[in-house]
Amino acid sequence: MSGKVHLERDGAVAVLVIDNPPVNAGSAAVRRALLARIAEVEADPALTAGVLIGAGKSFIAGSDLREFDLPLADPQLPQVIAALEGSAKPWVAALHGAALGGGYELALGPRPHRRAGHGAGPAGMRAGDHSRGGRHAEAAASGGQIAGHCADLRRNPGRRRRGA
């Protein structure tokens, strides 16, 4: 099921492209694929950071309506967010289009928290990140490679096209 989330490499940065047409709906298959890809990035010493981005015109635009009448399947979203927060590598979410429901929750999961907007959009830390010390505070304070990578994804939207 990892076909719902594609791993691209841009130097030492992993780019996980969430691709569940037509609106990148959050589903059990997407959550399973995200966990598998996050574990793959964690296991690869050549990758030092990760970016989450949606294919097409949006990040994750809510839950998959086909799953509403079904019991909530594992893994659940808190498990995916915990994998990002517990990662030894910094993660960011590059938002574009809609980020609704679980998509919004997922976007807030990576630490250090950065927002990448149009061009030179705002970037900042979540409350409390400054007190965590270590790699999270250092990465959040520096901006570094990930913020630049997110801004580049915004300037070059062809990188997010389905099937590209």
TIZA-689947 format. One line per field, with one value per residue (C-alpha): residue number from 1; residue in three letters; y, x, z. Coordinates in Angstrom, 2 decimals. Example, Ala and Ser with C-alpha at 12.3 -4.5 7.8 and 13.67 -1.06 7.14 Angstrom:
% TIZA-689947
n: 1; 2
res: ala; ser
y: -4.50; -1.06
x: 12.30; 13.67
z: 7.80; 7.14
This chain:
% TIZA-689947
n: 1; 2; 3; 4; 5; 6; 7; 8; 9; 10; 11; 12; 13; 14; 15; 16; 17; 18; 19; 20; 21; 22; 23; 24; 25; 26; 27; 28; 29; 30; 31; 32; 33; 34; 35; 36; 37; 38; 39; 40; 41; 42; 43; 44; 45; 46; 47; 48; 49; 50; 51; 52; 53; 54; 55; 56; 57; 58; 59; 60; 61; 62; 63; 64; 65; 66; 67; 68; 69; 70; 71; 72; 73; 74; 75; 76; 77; 78; 79; 80; 81; 82; 83; 84; 85; 86; 87; 88; 89; 90; 91; 92; 93; 94; 95; 96; 97; 98; 99; 100; 101; 102; 103; 104; 105; 106; 107; 108; 109; 110; 111; 112; 113; 114; 115; 116; 117; 118; 119; 120; 121; 122; 123; 124; 125; 126; 127; 128; 129; 130; 131; 132; 133; 134; 135; 136; 137; 138; 139; 140; 141; 142; 143; 144; 145; 146; 147; 148; 149; 150; 151; 152; 153; 154; 155; 156; 157; 158; 159; 160; 161; 162; 163; 164
res: met; ser; gly; lys; val; his; leu; glu; arg; asp; gly; ala; val; ala; val; leu; val; ile; asp; asn; pro; pro; val; asn; ala; gly; ser; ala; ala; val; arg; arg; ala; leu; leu; ala; arg; ile; ala; glu; val; glu; ala; asp; pro; ala; leu; thr; ala; gly; val; leu; ile; gly; ala; gly; lys; ser; phe; ile; ala; gly; ser; asp; leu; arg; glu; phe; asp; leu; pro; leu; ala; asp; pro; gln; leu; pro; gln; val; ile; ala; ala; leu; glu; gly; ser; ala; lys; pro; trp; val; ala; ala; leu; his; gly; ala; ala; leu; gly; gly; gly; tyr; glu; leu; ala; leu; gly; pro; arg; pro; his; arg; arg; ala; gly; his; gly; ala; gly; pro; ala; gly; met; arg; ala; gly; asp; his; ser; arg; gly; gly; arg; his; ala; glu; ala; ala; ala; ser; gly; gly; gln; ile; ala; gly; his; cys; ala; asp; leu; arg; arg; asn; pro; gly; arg; arg; arg; arg; gly; ala
y: 0.00; 2.34; 3.35; 5.99; 7.71; 8.04; 8.59; 11.05; 12.00; 15.46; 15.09; 14.20; 15.25; 12.70; 14.03; 11.93; 12.73; 11.79; 10.72; 9.60; 11.17; 13.10; 15.19; 13.27; 12.02; 10.54; 6.80; 3.70; 2.92; 6.39; 6.05; 2.60; 3.96; 6.98; 4.76; 2.49; 5.43; 7.18; 3.94; 3.72; 7.26; 6.56; 3.49; 5.30; 7.05; 9.01; 10.86; 13.55; 15.20; 14.74; 16.77; 15.79; 17.18; 16.32; 15.49; 17.57; 20.60; 19.94; 18.49; 16.19; 17.50; 15.51; 11.86; 9.31; 9.34; 5.65; 4.81; 6.80; 3.84; 1.47; 0.93; 3.09; 0.95; 0.83; 2.54; 5.56; 9.10; 9.54; 6.64; 8.41; 11.71; 9.91; 8.40; 11.89; 13.39; 10.49; 10.59; 11.04; 13.29; 16.64; 16.70; 19.52; 19.67; 21.74; 22.87; 23.89; 23.92; 22.35; 20.86; 19.80; 17.55; 14.89; 16.62; 19.67; 17.48; 15.70; 19.03; 20.05; 16.77; 17.19; 18.83; 21.35; 22.97; 25.17; 26.78; 27.20; 29.76; 31.40; 32.50; 33.90; 32.80; 32.81; 30.20; 29.74; 27.44; 25.97; 27.09; 25.00; 23.95; 26.41; 24.55; 21.07; 21.68; 19.47; 18.94; 20.25; 23.70; 23.95; 22.96; 25.22; 28.20; 27.77; 27.39; 25.36; 23.03; 21.95; 25.40; 26.20; 22.89; 23.62; 27.05; 25.44; 23.01; 25.99; 27.73; 24.57; 23.04; 20.56; 18.51; 17.71; 16.64; 13.20; 10.74; 13.09
x: 0.00; 2.98; 1.85; -0.34; 2.81; 5.81; 9.34; 11.41; 14.96; 16.42; 19.96; 19.75; 16.09; 13.29; 10.12; 7.05; 4.42; 0.90; -0.97; -4.56; -6.70; -8.81; -8.29; -5.58; -8.15; -6.78; -7.47; -6.22; -4.12; -2.53; -1.78; -0.19; 1.87; 3.00; 4.17; 6.04; 7.74; 8.62; 10.26; 12.13; 13.46; 14.43; 16.41; 18.34; 21.44; 21.85; 18.59; 18.85; 15.40; 11.92; 9.18; 5.50; 3.64; 0.50; 0.41; -1.85; -3.69; -3.89; -2.19; -4.80; -8.33; -10.08; -10.95; -11.91; -15.73; -15.78; -14.48; -17.05; -19.38; -16.54; -14.77; -11.66; -8.85; -5.30; -3.00; -4.86; -3.62; -2.12; 0.25; 1.47; 1.92; 3.78; 6.15; 6.94; 7.35; 9.53; 11.70; 15.43; 15.22; 13.44; 10.24; 8.16; 4.88; 4.79; 1.17; -0.66; -4.36; -6.55; -5.26; -8.49; -9.35; -6.70; -4.59; -4.38; -3.54; -0.83; 0.64; 1.05; 2.74; 6.30; 8.90; 10.37; 7.17; 7.61; 5.14; 6.20; 4.09; 4.28; 7.82; 9.28; 6.36; 6.46; 8.38; 8.40; 8.47; 5.59; 5.30; 7.62; 10.04; 12.63; 12.74; 13.22; 16.87; 19.00; 18.33; 14.74; 15.58; 18.72; 16.91; 13.96; 16.17; 18.41; 15.77; 18.30; 17.93; 14.33; 12.72; 14.56; 13.45; 9.78; 10.01; 11.53; 8.60; 6.23; 8.13; 8.27; 4.79; 5.59; 7.43; 4.04; 2.19; 0.67; 2.67; 5.66
z: 0.00; -0.07; -3.58; -1.85; -0.56; -2.86; -1.56; -3.55; -2.67; -3.05; -1.83; 1.86; 2.13; 1.83; 0.22; 1.00; -1.63; -0.50; -3.63; -3.05; -5.82; -6.28; -3.11; -1.23; 1.25; 4.44; 4.57; 6.32; 3.23; 3.34; 7.08; 6.54; 3.65; 5.68; 8.54; 6.11; 4.38; 7.66; 8.85; 5.53; 5.96; 9.59; 8.50; 5.75; 7.14; 3.87; 4.56; 7.22; 7.09; 5.67; 4.00; 3.73; 0.72; -1.20; -4.90; -7.09; -5.77; -2.02; 1.03; 2.66; 2.16; 4.89; 5.45; 2.85; 2.77; 1.79; 5.29; 7.30; 7.89; 8.74; 12.08; 12.38; 11.01; 12.34; 12.14; 13.41; 12.82; 16.31; 15.53; 12.38; 14.22; 17.02; 14.43; 13.13; 16.60; 17.75; 14.66; 15.01; 11.93; 11.58; 9.50; 8.03; 6.15; 2.96; 2.73; -0.41; -1.20; 1.48; 4.72; 6.42; 9.35; 9.76; 7.11; 9.35; 12.35; 10.35; 9.24; 12.89; 13.84; 12.55; 14.81; 14.33; 13.13; 10.09; 7.79; 4.18; 2.36; -1.02; -1.79; 1.41; 3.58; 7.36; 9.27; 13.00; 15.97; 17.87; 21.45; 23.57; 20.83; 22.14; 25.44; 23.97; 23.22; 21.03; 17.36; 17.43; 18.76; 16.65; 13.46; 14.22; 14.97; 11.93; 9.23; 7.36; 4.44; 5.04; 4.99; 1.78; 0.31; 1.16; -0.42; -3.52; -3.72; -3.64; -6.45; -8.58; -8.36; -11.12; -8.47; -6.91; -10.07; -10.01; -12.04; -12.23
